[in-house]
Amino acid sequence: MQKNPPTLDELVSLTKRRGFVFQTSSIYGGLANSYDYGPLGVELMRNIKNLWWKAFIQQREDMVGIDSQILLHPKTWVASGHTTAFNDPLVEDLVTQKRFRADHLIQEWQEKNNKTSEKSPEEMSVEDMGKYISANKIMSPDNNTVSAPKVFNLLFETSIGSVAGEKSVVYLRGETAQGIFTNFTNITNSTRIQLPFGVGQIGKSFRNEVTTGQFVFRTLEFEQAEIEYFFDPEVTDWQKLLEDWKQAMWNFVTQTLGVREENLRWRKHTDTERSHYSKDTYDLDYKFPFGWKELWGIAYRTDYDLKQHQTLSGENLEATDLENRRFIPHVIEPAVGLNRVFMMVLTEHFWEDAERSRTVLSLPQQLAPNTVAVFPLARNKPELVAVAKEIYVKLAQEVPTAWDDRSNIGKRYLYQDEAGTPFCVTVDYQTIEDQTVTIRNRDTTEQIRIASSEILEYLKKNS
């Protein structure tokens, strides 16, 4: 079983060909850093969300979930620091006026020139980046001179109100976390949950990214799954809590999503790189087609956010322990972009079966858009179609099931292999005689005959 990692082009080609991902507004030429999830992609993404929610919210007694708005009161982003500190260092091509991330240009130049042992851009200030670019004559991707780097705020600004002069400035949220912080008192007052506890949320976030060419890894609009885990720092050791959450993240990726450990690594943020609110931060990196990149971050945010919101809003966001000691809880935050998880899953489970001249997406059954596909041997034989439809309807009540009666059986198998469907059931003339069907395994291509009444049991046994 050959499992060489796919190139980015191979991955993009498969996702478009099989309806996982499409370029947004492609009939108008597309929109940079923007993608739509097609019929198979939306199912894969839904499965990822459901598995995350089940593992981190539903199966833990110390967790609850919320769903906050995309548009929050603008003071939210002042308190959080996003209006002043949510920035990327950008340079401008002095010929084309295109903008690029300064840190990315430096990193790519270092990799190309075998200079990765030098100081990384994560350890540089914006001023340091400018000096490094100038000293090494680093050019833009179009081979032109670039400007000195400047900070660029990533928040999308918009307005509410319909009358000119009466509009109020608001922002599309840059992260889902702030809706959790502003609801802290509502959550504690309306539930019986006690510290330490966490609040999880899945939702859209928006960042005015300029980096292109990384597919769904870095987009203007993306899906986040964030947790804010609140605790009393005098009772709970934050370092042990951080390690516990790191282990939970690792287990989810390796065990639930089926990712090989050799494709993962932990990376600690430097003091320069670490966010303004964080005392300690780690990234769980994955080896994507374009190199090691952040998949999932975890930060110890101390009491920064609740304290900031309490100061600016004037509302009391303290907690009380059994001795009536009042304090502002501290927070551990595991936050992941689900679009990156989606891309990791596709990368990890894509492989070329050279022996059988086929492309396979060997998704675990719990991730696959469809668990099984049902085929009548021939679409022009009513007796076969009728039996196959009956089997399809029964299976579809229990597991995600695809129907396919186009072209020949061989082409149908190849289509489902690329779609990630673990099993295919074929109804033929023997089925009419003895109620058995052929069931084919995607990864091994092994085919066996079983009773049609035993298909569900077989699927469960081989999940």
NORHUHU-V269868 format. One line per field, one symbol per residue. psi: psi as a letter, one per 40 degrees, with the letter a starting at -180 (. if undefined). A space follows every 10 residues. Layout:
psi: ???
This chain:
psi: hhfiiiiddd dddddddefd hihhfdeeei hhfhiihadd dddddddddd dddddeddeh eeiiiigiid hihdddedde ededegiihi ihhedeeiii hddddddddd ddeffeeihi ddeiiddddd dddddefhii defiiiiiii ihhehhhaii iehheeihhi ihheiedddd deedddddde ieiiiiiihi ihihihhgie hiefbedhid hihihihhhi iheedhhddd dddddddddd ddddddefhh deeiiihhii dddhideidh hihhiigidf ahihdhihih ebeddddddd dddeihfiih adefhhihii hhhhhihddd ddddddddeh ihgddefihh gfhidedhdh diihhidhee gddddddddd dddddeedih hihheiaidd ddddddddee hdihhhhadd dddefiihhh hddeehhihi ideedddddd df.
